[in-house]
Structures are given as C-alpha cells and as structure tokens.
C-alpha cells in the first residue's frame, strides 16, 4: 500500500465538502453551511473538532492502515458507517461548538490585563 500524499495530522477543513453526500438531508445542510464558512470561523473549527473526535485523529499514527489511506477516505468511511442518526451527528457538532466556546473563554480569563502603554512627550 502506498502512502497518501494528502494525509494530514488532524482532520483538515478542506475535506468538509467531501462529506455532504454521505448521510441524509439534515447532514447535507450542515456540511454545506460549514463548507461555506472561512476555515478560521468558529463553526468550521467546531466541525473539525467533531471530526477529529469521530475519526480518532489523535490516535492515528504513521504506518497505521488509516494513516496510509489518508484523511479523506478515513473521514468518509467514518461518516458513512456512523451508527447514529444525522440528528446525533448534529448534537456532536453542537457539543464541539460548546467545548470550543468554553475553552476560548477559559483562555481569555488566563490572559492578564496588559498595562496601559506609557506616553512619551
């Protein structure tokens, strides 16, 4: 088996549109919506987080079958074989959004207020 030149470390946003035809209409609407957003949009990031969790990207290692097949095929297979409903996938997406929001808020709290810059005359 050859190594895919498109293997990433984590699920990349560029693959989101490739997932739209794998489930029902509710899933398609979500994928089309998220695919229309910039890569740095919080909902795009949440979708990627959801996919990272579903695909077990953090456990994917070079040399593994999933790694050699590449992210695109792994993600497509994960979504196509997902045993739950489209609504459950939407719930996983909503949970990822909440997790990112909570993490962002925690990070903001950790950043101390910066002192006002001194004005030189």
C-alpha positions as CSV (number, residue, x, y, z in Angstrom):
1,X,0.0,0.0,0.0
2,X,1.3,3.4,-0.8
3,X,1.3,6.4,1.5
4,X,-1.2,9.0,0.6
5,X,0.3,12.4,-0.2
6,X,-2.9,14.0,1.3
7,X,-2.5,12.6,4.8
8,X,-2.8,15.3,7.5
9,X,-2.1,15.3,11.2
10,X,-5.7,16.3,12.0
11,X,-8.9,16.5,10.0
12,X,-8.4,19.4,7.6
13,X,-11.3,21.9,6.7
14,X,-10.7,21.4,3.0
15,X,-12.3,18.0,3.3
16,X,-15.6,19.2,4.7
17,X,-17.4,19.5,1.3
18,X,-16.5,15.8,0.5
19,X,-18.7,14.6,3.3
20,X,-22.0,16.1,2.2
21,X,-23.5,13.2,0.2
22,X,-22.8,10.5,2.8
23,X,-25.9,10.9,5.0
24,X,-29.4,12.5,4.9
25,X,-30.6,16.0,4.2
26,X,-30.0,17.3,7.7
27,X,-26.4,16.3,7.5
28,X,-26.1,17.7,4.0
29,X,-27.4,21.1,5.1
30,X,-24.9,21.2,8.0
31,X,-22.0,20.3,5.7
32,X,-23.0,22.8,3.0
33,X,-23.3,25.6,5.7
34,X,-20.0,24.9,7.3
35,X,-18.2,24.5,4.0
36,X,-19.4,28.0,3.0
37,X,-17.6,29.5,6.1
38,X,-14.0,30.6,6.3
39,X,-11.5,28.0,7.6
40,X,-11.0,30.1,10.8
41,X,-14.7,30.5,11.6
42,X,-15.6,29.1,15.0
43,X,-18.2,26.7,13.5
44,X,-15.7,25.4,11.0
45,X,-13.3,24.8,13.8
46,X,-16.0,23.0,15.8
47,X,-16.8,20.8,12.8
48,X,-13.2,19.9,12.5
49,X,-13.1,19.1,16.3
50,X,-16.1,16.9,15.9
51,X,-14.4,15.0,13.0
52,X,-11.1,14.7,14.9
53,X,-13.1,13.1,17.7
54,X,-15.1,10.8,15.4
55,X,-12.1,9.8,13.4
56,X,-9.8,9.3,16.4
57,X,-7.2,11.5,14.7
58,X,-5.2,11.8,17.9
59,X,-4.6,8.0,17.8
60,X,-3.7,7.9,14.1
61,X,0.0,7.1,13.7
62,X,2.2,6.8,10.6
63,X,2.2,3.3,9.4
64,X,-1.3,2.5,10.5
65,X,-3.9,1.5,7.9
66,X,-6.0,4.6,8.5
67,X,-2.9,6.9,8.1
68,X,-1.8,5.2,4.9
69,X,-5.3,5.5,3.4
70,X,-5.4,9.2,4.2
71,X,-7.8,11.6,5.9
72,X,-10.3,11.9,3.1
73,X,-11.1,8.2,2.9
74,X,-10.9,7.8,6.7
75,X,-13.4,10.7,7.2
76,X,-15.8,9.5,4.5
77,X,-15.8,6.0,6.0
78,X,-16.3,7.3,9.5
79,X,-19.3,9.3,8.5
80,X,-20.8,6.7,6.2
81,X,-20.5,4.0,8.8
82,X,-21.6,6.1,11.8
83,X,-24.3,4.1,13.5
84,X,-26.3,7.0,15.0
85,X,-28.7,9.4,13.3
86,X,-28.0,12.6,11.5
87,X,-29.5,14.4,14.5
88,X,-27.0,12.7,16.8
89,X,-24.2,13.9,14.5
90,X,-25.6,17.4,14.8
91,X,-25.6,17.1,18.6
92,X,-21.9,16.1,18.4
93,X,-21.3,19.2,16.4
94,X,-23.2,21.4,18.9
95,X,-21.2,19.8,21.7
96,X,-17.9,20.6,19.9
97,X,-19.1,24.2,19.5
98,X,-19.8,24.4,23.2
99,X,-16.4,22.9,24.1
100,X,-14.6,25.4,21.9
101,X,-16.5,28.3,23.3
102,X,-15.8,27.2,26.9
103,X,-12.1,26.7,26.0
104,X,-11.9,30.1,24.4
105,X,-13.5,31.8,27.4
106,X,-11.1,30.0,29.8
107,X,-8.1,31.2,27.7
108,X,-9.3,34.7,27.8
109,X,-9.6,34.6,31.6
110,X,-6.0,33.4,31.8
111,X,-4.6,36.4,29.9
112,X,-3.9,39.1,32.4
113,X,-4.9,42.7,31.6
114,X,-2.0,44.4,29.9
115,X,-0.8,47.7,31.4
116,X,-1.5,50.9,29.5
117,X,1.4,51.9,27.4
118,X,3.3,54.9,28.6
119,X,3.1,58.0,26.6
120,X,6.3,59.9,25.9
121,X,6.3,63.6,25.4
